[in-house]
């Protein structure tokens, strides 16, 4: 294996737009992201999946004839 060809792996700081700071390890020292697990609606539970267009009902109606 060749020596000195791999990037340095060390402490890193990830900063979210919401202000959350995550300390981890990476080849980059600092990173910024738009959303993280502290502010993303999927992880916070602020947004739920709503079937507003009736997609599930139309799927069941379309394929009900094959369910026999």
Residue, then its C-alpha position, 0 to 999 in steps of 0.5 A: x500500500x502506498x503511503x501518504x496518498x490518503x487525505x488527513x482524517x480528523x475532527x470536523x464541525x458541521x454547522x446547520x442553517x438553524x444554528x445546530x452544530x455537530x462535531x464529528x470526524x471527516x476529511x474536511x474541517x468545516x461544513x455547512x448544511x441547510x437542514x439537519x436532524x434537529x430542524x428537518x420536518x421528517x425528524x422533528x415530526x412537525x410535518x406528517x404525510x397527508x394524502x391530499x389528492x387521494x392517491x392511495x384511494x385511487x390506487x386501491x380502486x385501480x387494483x381492486x379488480x386484481x385482488x380477487 
